């Protein structure tokens, strides 16, 4: 994984270098050649600043009141602490501010262009004026927002002499404890190196700290071995550490998708056009047609197999799922493989999820990945991060769906069905239940179609169909009666159909008598047809998978009733609307 990240840095972060990092810059203060304030400019969109690479980064920031050189937050650079700061807040911030100013003064001795900035930072009246301007409306700057400088119209970081000064100062300041001394094999490159004791931080991770999170770090004796200190327990050179961290920071900013409390970072061995980035389709499926993602994936897969896209046939994909916790990076999953296999798995995912729309008119649109996750719980925030990571792996690697996840989806389906205040059927959830059965057998189950399958071999499926017909019959005969047959009997019927459905079918004769002749005959024929599929009768008890088939039969039969004969091969169907009334 580290080696893949380092390769990514070579192409996407070629400026990666120890002692430099990326920061979000929210403010620019312009200083004239005479050291006087010229102007203050807000940067970014009001929520995030402007991304700036090549910002000097100080090592070992945890102690000693150190500050970054030239680019740091407003609290450090100009002592902006908010309104009426306490003595303790001032005392805590002052050492870093003094360190920041001292480095500017030190550099200004040999770099004339920094003399105006040094003069400005030494002017207490000017600093107080800037602080009051930034705090007040409309700017309302925050202490932790980063600042950059323009001196007489120039960006100091564009000056090679300044960068060389910083490199030399940093090397002189690195003490003997910055490296382990003894040489070891680098985990990232395989080269023999002197590993660093502490490594840079990854920023912007969900659940992470504002100061960043470490991927490699050992601060407890229980985590170390063979007398090794800190990060030498997973040896990485300073250069390799900077590269993999820059790669992760670049991916977080430009190629990441939020999955619950985690981020999925993905990239390819060779650059892929946006329209061919099939991994992104999990989060944002094409919406031209109901099955746009599956169709597009199939088309792309055929072009690769036909040799029309040779650059993709030999490409590879990488996907890393991460989050932050207590200053550490949690690696929740790592996947890599052939691009062609990925396209095939994407096609299978959306094909397996395909389900008829609740109104019976065509298939539902391809669901977003988080919509599928949300179908397992009442609220997406209730879904644990490990569950999301598991489901992500199921999708990307075309794995069978774990039975506990199907049980969750089935439980939510039942709960929403009996609660009349809940919204209509969740398409993503119903597609997920169908996908569970599609993936039970290698190559897929041909009996699991998106629409009603009157010839399905499972009795449990037809038991669900029968309940849907009986529920529609009751509505046609009595109208809206509040808690109908579904709200009162669905759970029992889906678990013990042999004990419940016979009684409901007998009671249906009363409803048939209240209907007009044509409609009564149609329902009687439909009930007889479905019951004929049960052969030896309804099963006495259904296991979890049987209950899933019952749910699919119920849903698909109801959709077919709503659409009439448009989505089913049953030529005997008569157009019935969602209320069960003849059109």
C-alpha positions, 0 to 999 in steps of 0.5 A: 500500500505504501509503495502504491501511494509513493508511486501516486505521489510521483505523478500527482504530487511531484513537488513532494519534499521533506520540510514542505506540506499542503495547507488551506489558506484562508487569508492573504495579507499584503505588505508594501515595500515600506512594511506598511499594510496594503490590504487584507484579502479573504481566500476560498469560498468562505468554508474552505481556503485555497489549497497551497502546496509547498508550505514550509513545515516544522518538524516535531511541533508537539513541543517547544513552542515551535511554529511553521515558517512563514505560513501558519494560522492567524493565532500564531502569525499575528496573535489573533485570539478572538475577543477578550482572550484570557491570560492563559490563552495569551500565555499559551499562544505567545511562545509560538508567535515569538518563535514565528517572528524570530524565524522571520527576523532570522531569515530577513538578515540574509533575505532582503525581501523579508525585511518589510514583513519583519518590520510589520510583525515588529509594529505592535500598533499595526498588528493590533489594527489588523487583528481588530479588522479581521475579527470584526464584521464582515471578515470575522476571521478565526484564530485557526485559519491559515494566512499567507503573505504578499510583500511588495506584490510578490509571493515569498514562496516563489523565491528560490533563495527563500526556499533554499534558506528554509531547507538549510535552516531545517537541516541545521535544526534537525537534532540527532533524535530526528532519525534512528541512526541505524539503517533499516529497510524502508517499508515504502521503497524497500531501500536501506535507509535511516528511518525517521522517528516521527512522520507527517500527518494526514489532514481532513479525515472524518473523526480525525484531529484538526492538527492531522492524524498519523498513519505510522506512529508508536508512542506506547511501550506495548506497541514497540519491539526489539528495543526500537523507538517510535516509528522505527517499528515500521521503518520509513525514510523521511523522503518516503514518509513525505511522499506517502503523506502527500499522496494521501493528502492529495487523494483526500482533497481530490479523489475521496468519497465520504462513506459514513464516518470513513473516506474511500480514496481511489486511484488508478495505476494510469490516469483514467478519464472522468467518464471511465472512472467506474468507482465513482459510479458507486457514489454517483451513478449515471442517471440517463436511464433507470439502468444507466450504470449497468448499461455503461459498465457493460458497454465499457467492458465490451470495448475492453474485451474487444481490444478497443481500449488497450490502455484500460485492459492493462490498467489497475485500480486501488481503493483505500478506506480510512478514518481518523481516531484519536490522532491515528489513521484507521485503515479500514480496508485496502483493495487493488486489482485489474481495471477490467475486473472492476468494471465487471464487478460494477456491472454486476453490482447494479445488475444485481440491485435492479428492481422494478419501481414501486409503481410497476412502471419500469425499473427503479433508478440505479441507487447510490451506494449510501442509499443502499447502506441507508436501506439497512437502518432507520437512519444512516448515522446508525450504521457502524463504519465496519458495516459500511466497509464490509458492504463496500468490499462486497460491491467492489469485489463482487462478493456474496452479501453476508446474511446478517446484512440481508437480515437487517434489510429485511427487518427494516422492510417489515418495520416500515411496512407495518408502520403506515406513517413510513414512506413507500417501499425503499427501492435500494432496500428491495434491490439489496434483498434481491441482490442477496439471492442473486449472489448466493450462487456463482454466476447469479440466480436466473430466477431472480429477476427485477420484475415479477417472476410467476414461474419462480420455483420457491413456494415462499416467493408465491406466499408473498405474492398471495398476500399482496393479492389478498391485500389488494382485494381487501382494499378493492372491497372495503377501501382504506380501513386503517390497519389492513391485512398487511399491517396486521398479518404480514410478520406472521404470514412471512414467518409461518405462512402455512398457519396464516395464509389459508385463513386469509384466503378463506376470509377473501370469499367475503370480500369477493362477494362485495365486488362487481362480477368482472372484478370479483372473477379477476381476483378469484382467478388471480388467487387460484393461479397464485395458490396453484403455484404452491403445489403441496401448500404453503410452507409451515415455517420459513427461515430467514432466506424464505422470509426474504423471498416472501418479501420479494414476492410480495413487493414484485406482485404488488408492483405488477398489480399497480402496472397491470400486465406491462411488467409481467408475462401474466396475460390474464392480468387486468389493469389495477391501480394502486388502490386495487380499483379497476381502471 
